[in-house]
Structures are given as C-alpha cells and as structure tokens.
Amino acid sequence: MAVREPSFLILAALASERAHGYRVIQEVERLSEGRVKLRAGTLYAALDRLESDGLIELDGQEVVDGRNRRYYVITSQGREALEGEIVRIESNAAAARMQLGLS
C-alpha cells in the first residue's frame, strides 16, 4: 500500500515515540530537512485518515494551556506499512540510479 509523502513522514515521526500534533509537525519538518512543512489542517486530516486505516491510534489526551492535546502512536500495522513503503522507495531509487548510470 503506497502512502503519500506527508503520511510516510508522519508514520516515520511516530515510529520511535508517541507524539501530539505539534510535535509531529516539528518531527516531519526535521525528518524532511525542511522540505515538508505540514499545516495543522493537513496534519489532522492525515492523522484521521491514518487512524481510520488502522496505521496509528490515539494514545491519550490532555489539556495544555486550555487546548486539548491528543497523543498518537503507530500501530503494528502502521509499522508494517512504513517498512513496506521504505522497501518500495529504496527499490524505485535503485532503479532510477541504474537508469542514470549512477550505480
């Protein structure tokens, strides 16, 4: 199952620890070396989609400064999807390197 780059990076951001939305935004930006900057609306739409697909799940919430902060974790199905996507991307990159004569 191929996932879009933002969803891939969100799964990667959650692979090592649970995180709330703003932390996911920061981690996605760090992982992508600043290439991907998620807006809140885009993030929460992707989180909802990933949750409904069973790739992540809600792992608690708290109120901080009067705002509800939700924490998410990657599921075992999400880990499998992320690993599969890594293999797919690496395979595509290897094919492209061959086409360019770089390997």
C-alpha positions as CSV (number, residue, x, y, z in Angstrom):
1,M,0.0,0.0,0.0
2,A,1.7,3.2,-1.2
3,V,1.3,6.3,1.0
4,R,1.8,9.9,0.2
5,E,4.9,11.6,1.4
6,P,3.3,13.5,4.3
7,S,1.7,10.3,5.6
8,F,5.0,8.4,5.2
9,L,6.8,11.1,7.2
10,I,4.0,11.2,9.9
11,L,4.4,7.4,10.3
12,A,8.2,7.8,10.5
13,A,7.7,10.6,13.1
14,L,5.6,8.2,15.2
15,A,7.9,5.2,14.7
16,S,10.1,6.0,17.7
17,E,7.7,7.5,20.2
18,R,4.2,8.7,20.8
19,A,3.6,12.4,19.9
20,H,1.0,15.1,19.8
21,G,0.1,17.1,16.7
22,Y,2.6,20.0,17.1
23,R,5.4,17.5,17.9
24,V,4.6,15.5,14.7
25,I,4.7,18.7,12.7
26,Q,8.2,19.5,14.1
27,E,9.4,16.0,13.5
28,V,8.2,15.8,9.9
29,E,10.0,19.1,9.2
30,R,13.2,17.7,10.8
31,L,13.0,14.3,9.0
32,S,12.4,16.0,5.7
33,E,15.2,18.5,6.3
34,G,12.7,21.3,6.0
35,R,11.2,20.2,2.6
36,V,7.8,19.3,4.1
37,K,6.1,21.7,6.4
38,L,2.7,20.5,7.5
39,R,-0.1,22.9,8.3
40,A,-2.5,21.9,11.1
41,G,-5.4,21.2,8.8
42,T,-3.3,18.9,6.6
43,L,-1.8,17.2,9.6
44,Y,-5.2,16.4,11.3
45,A,-6.8,15.2,8.0
46,A,-3.8,12.9,7.6
47,L,-3.9,11.7,11.2
48,D,-7.7,11.0,10.8
49,R,-7.0,9.0,7.6
50,L,-4.1,7.1,9.1
51,E,-6.2,6.3,12.2
52,S,-9.2,5.1,10.2
53,D,-6.8,2.9,8.2
54,G,-5.5,1.4,11.4
55,L,-2.0,2.7,11.0
56,I,-1.9,4.9,14.1
57,E,-4.1,5.1,17.1
58,L,-5.0,7.7,19.8
59,D,-2.8,7.1,22.9
60,G,-4.3,9.6,25.4
61,Q,-5.0,13.3,25.6
62,E,-4.5,16.2,28.0
63,V,-5.4,19.8,28.2
64,V,-2.5,22.2,28.0
65,D,-3.0,25.9,28.1
66,G,-6.7,25.4,27.6
67,R,-6.2,23.3,24.4
68,N,-6.8,19.6,24.0
69,R,-3.6,17.8,23.1
70,R,-4.0,14.4,21.6
71,Y,-1.2,11.9,21.5
72,Y,-0.8,9.3,18.7
73,V,1.2,6.1,18.4
74,I,2.0,3.9,15.4
75,T,0.3,0.5,15.3
76,S,1.9,-2.8,14.3
77,Q,0.0,-2.5,11.0
78,G,1.5,1.1,10.7
79,R,5.0,-0.3,11.2
80,E,4.4,-2.9,8.5
81,A,3.1,-0.3,6.1
82,L,6.1,2.0,6.9
83,E,8.6,-0.8,6.4
84,G,6.9,-1.8,3.1
85,E,7.0,1.8,1.9
86,I,10.7,2.0,2.7
87,V,11.4,-1.1,0.6
88,R,9.3,0.3,-2.3
89,I,11.1,3.7,-2.2
90,E,14.5,2.1,-2.0
91,S,13.7,-0.2,-4.9
92,N,12.4,2.8,-7.0
93,A,15.6,4.8,-6.1
94,A,17.8,1.9,-7.1
95,A,16.0,1.6,-10.5
96,A,16.4,5.3,-11.1
97,R,20.1,5.2,-10.2
98,M,20.6,2.4,-12.7
99,Q,18.7,4.3,-15.4
100,L,21.0,7.3,-14.8
101,G,24.1,5.1,-14.7
102,L,24.9,6.0,-11.1
103,S,25.2,2.6,-9.7
